[in-house]
Amino acid sequence: MRCLFLAIAVLASAMLASAGSANAQGGQAASENDGNPMAPALEAYGQGRFSDALLVATPLAEKGNVSAQLMLGSIYNNGEGVKPDPDEAARWFGKAAAQGDASAQYALGMLLEYGSVEGSSPEAARRQFEAAARQGHLAAQTELGMMFTSGRGGPKDLAQAAEWFEKAAGKGSSNAQYYLGTFYAAGKGKPRDYGEAARYFAMAADSGQPQASYQLGLMLQDGVGIGKDTTAAARRFKDAAERGVPGAQTALGFAYLGGDGVDKNDTMAAKWFTEAAVRGDPMAQDRLARLYFLGQGVTRDVAAALLWLTLAERGGIEDDTLKNAMEPEITPEIRSKVVSELEKWEAANPPASQGN
């Protein structure tokens, strides 16, 4: 629910910024803000006095004040000074959404799509996202594009998805830029154009979108749609790896292992393979198994090598060369230790739920 918390918290930030801009101008602007019935609530919220904010905002929200309704929605959703109550949050966002507020429509859509609130469904979420998107709400446009891409909550339509991504991308949405890049790269929803894919990935990556950094790194590494540049590729991999993208962590591990775009460094290779391996990347698990068996960049440990190789095999990686090389050194004690470690791994990493 972290993404939902952050998305809806933006509403409160926007309200505070609006109030702050008036205060910052002083004089006449401050006087105007004094006449804003929400000013005390905004001040209390900004100071973390959520109970006071709730006390002031509630009667205003009940009278139809959209700003107050947005604040109550954020407070109840995020559990600020109250017990989290997504259904109550949805009720207040719904009241503001019914008055045509795009931010409320987006927030309600998020709760209906991801929050398991009363009345939630992909179809209901899609209606809210579309209402907000048509008013120019960037995040809603991106969410709507994703729903058209997957066919969730309505018909699948890649051309429509591309249109919504393009609208949001043109106004600076890094997520929309990334998704549009994937469309150009795959030739779905847009004609295949690797140059355009690289251009959109670069825009998104420069705004901090980690998946875009990874994809741009792959294109730079191979010279697809953009000039080949292994140094720039490694830099993009690092940007994404530091933000937790397993594929980028594996790619960066290979870069350090081979000295591609960075100084060769087995220890750093092992570090990044480990980061990706613990996140379940089978290729990283296999490479890490090899490093442990060879004692390359890490202290030699046959048990660790067998553990990571077993996990890699479960992920679909076959490495008979390593398996055959390890076999003579695997004792019953090592096998027993690995079985125990695998049980711990399975307990800490249960299979993803199939339902939703």
PENOR-V248864 format. One record per residue. N is the residue number from 1. OMEGA is omega in radians with two decimals (999 if undefined). D_CENTER is the distance of its C-alpha to the mean C-alpha in whole Angstrom. Layout:
N|OMEGA|D_CENTER  N|OMEGA|D_CENTER
//
This chain:
1|-3.08|11  2|-3.13|9  3|3.13|7  4|3.11|10  5|-3.10|12  6|-3.11|11  7|-3.09|11  8|3.10|15  9|3.11|15  10|-3.14|15  11|3.13|18  12|3.11|20  13|3.14|20  14|3.12|21  15|-3.13|24  16|3.13|25  17|3.12|24  18|3.13|27  19|-3.11|29  20|-3.12|29  21|3.11|30  22|3.13|33  23|-3.06|34  24|-3.11|33  25|3.09|36  26|3.02|39  27|-3.05|42  28|-3.11|42  29|3.14|38  30|3.13|38  31|3.12|41  32|-3.12|39  33|3.10|36  34|-3.14|39  35|3.13|40  36|-3.10|36  37|-3.14|36  38|-3.06|33  39|3.13|33  40|3.13|34  41|3.12|31  42|3.12|29  43|-3.14|31  44|3.14|31  45|-3.13|27  46|3.13|26  47|3.14|29  48|3.10|27  49|-2.98|30  50|3.12|28  51|3.11|31  52|3.12|33  53|-3.14|30  54|-3.12|30  55|-3.12|34  56|-3.01|34  57|-3.02|32  58|-3.14|33  59|3.10|36  60|3.12|35  61|3.13|32  62|3.11|35  63|3.06|37  64|3.12|34  65|-3.06|32  66|3.14|29  67|3.11|28  68|3.11|29  69|3.08|27  70|-3.13|24  71|3.13|24  72|3.09|26  73|3.14|23  74|-3.11|20  75|-3.11|23  76|3.12|23  77|-3.04|19  78|3.14|18  79|-3.11|22  80|-3.11|23  81|3.10|27  82|3.04|27  83|3.13|26  84|-3.11|22  85|-3.10|23  86|-3.14|21  87|3.08|24  88|3.07|26  89|-3.13|23  90|3.13|23  91|-3.12|26  92|3.07|26  93|3.14|23  94|3.12|25  95|3.12|28  96|3.13|27  97|-3.14|25  98|3.08|29  99|3.05|30  100|3.14|28  101|-3.06|25  102|3.13|22  103|3.11|20  104|3.10|21  105|3.11|21  106|-3.12|17  107|3.11|17  108|3.09|19  109|3.11|17  110|3.13|14  111|3.14|17  112|-3.12|18  113|-3.00|16  114|-2.96|14  115|3.13|16  116|3.11|19  117|3.13|22  118|3.14|25  119|-3.09|25  120|3.07|22  121|3.09|21  122|-3.12|19  123|3.13|22  124|3.12|23  125|-3.10|19  126|3.12|20  127|3.14|23  128|3.12|21  129|-3.12|18  130|3.12|21  131|3.13|23  132|-3.11|21  133|-3.12|20  134|3.04|24  135|3.07|24  136|3.14|22  137|-3.00|19  138|-3.10|16  139|3.11|13  140|3.09|15  141|3.13|16  142|3.11|13  143|3.14|12  144|3.08|16  145|3.12|16  146|-3.14|13  147|3.04|16  148|3.13|19  149|-3.07|17  150|-3.04|17  151|-3.13|20  152|3.10|19  153|-3.11|21  154|-3.08|23  155|3.01|24  156|-3.09|22  157|-3.07|23  158|3.10|21  159|3.08|24  160|3.11|23  161|-3.13|19  162|3.13|20  163|-3.12|22  164|3.08|19  165|-3.11|16  166|3.11|19  167|-3.11|20  168|-3.14|17  169|-3.13|17  170|3.13|20  171|2.99|19  172|3.11|17  173|-3.09|13  174|3.11|11  175|3.11|9  176|3.09|12  177|3.12|14  178|-3.11|12  179|3.11|12  180|3.06|16  181|3.13|16  182|3.10|16  183|3.13|18  184|-3.12|21  185|-3.09|20  186|-3.07|21  187|3.12|24  188|-3.09|22  189|3.07|22  190|3.05|24  191|3.13|26  192|-3.11|25  193|-3.07|25  194|3.10|24  195|3.10|25  196|3.09|23  197|-3.13|20  198|-3.13|20  199|3.14|21  200|3.08|18  201|-3.13|15  202|3.11|17  203|-3.13|17  204|-3.13|13  205|-3.13|13  206|3.07|16  207|3.05|14  208|3.12|11  209|-2.98|9  210|3.13|8  211|3.10|9  212|3.09|11  213|3.13|13  214|-3.11|13  215|3.10|15  216|3.09|17  217|3.12|18  218|-3.13|19  219|3.09|21  220|-3.12|23  221|-3.08|24  222|-3.12|26  223|3.14|27  224|3.12|25  225|-3.08|25  226|-3.12|26  227|3.14|28  228|-3.11|28  229|-3.06|27  230|3.10|26  231|3.10|26  232|3.12|23  233|-3.14|21  234|3.12|21  235|3.11|20  236|3.09|17  237|-3.12|17  238|3.10|17  239|-3.11|14  240|-3.12|12  241|-3.13|13  242|3.09|13  243|2.98|10  244|3.11|10  245|-3.05|10  246|-3.14|13  247|3.12|14  248|3.10|15  249|3.09|16  250|3.14|19  251|3.13|19  252|3.05|20  253|3.10|22  254|3.12|24  255|3.11|25  256|-3.13|26  257|-3.11|28  258|-3.10|30  259|-3.12|30  260|3.12|28  261|3.08|27  262|3.05|27  263|3.13|30  264|-3.08|31  265|-3.09|30  266|3.14|30  267|3.10|29  268|3.08|25  269|3.14|25  270|3.13|25  271|-3.07|23  272|3.02|20  273|3.11|21  274|3.13|21  275|-3.13|18  276|-3.11|17  277|-3.12|19  278|3.06|18  279|3.01|15  280|-3.14|17  281|-3.07|18  282|-3.14|21  283|3.10|22  284|3.11|21  285|3.12|23  286|3.13|26  287|3.14|26  288|3.07|26  289|3.12|29  290|-3.13|31  291|3.12|31  292|3.14|32  293|-3.12|35  294|-3.03|36  295|-3.07|35  296|-3.12|33  297|3.11|31  298|3.03|31  299|-3.09|34  300|-3.08|36  301|-3.08|35  302|3.12|36  303|3.11|34  304|3.12|31  305|3.14|31  306|3.11|32  307|-3.08|29  308|3.10|27  309|3.12|29  310|3.11|29  311|3.11|25  312|3.12|25  313|3.09|28  314|3.11|26  315|3.06|23  316|3.13|26  317|3.07|27  318|-3.14|31  319|-3.09|32  320|3.14|36  321|3.13|37  322|-3.11|35  323|-3.14|36  324|3.13|40  325|-3.10|40  326|-2.95|39  327|-3.10|41  328|-3.08|44  329|-3.07|42  330|-3.14|41  331|3.06|43  332|3.13|43  333|3.12|42  334|3.13|39  335|3.13|38  336|3.12|38  337|-3.12|36  338|3.09|33  339|3.12|34  340|-3.14|33  341|3.11|30  342|3.10|29  343|3.09|29  344|3.12|27  345|-3.10|24  346|3.11|25  347|-3.12|25  348|-3.09|22  349|3.14|20  350|3.11|21  351|3.12|20  352|3.12|17  353|-3.13|19  354|-3.07|20  355|3.05|20  356|999|18
//
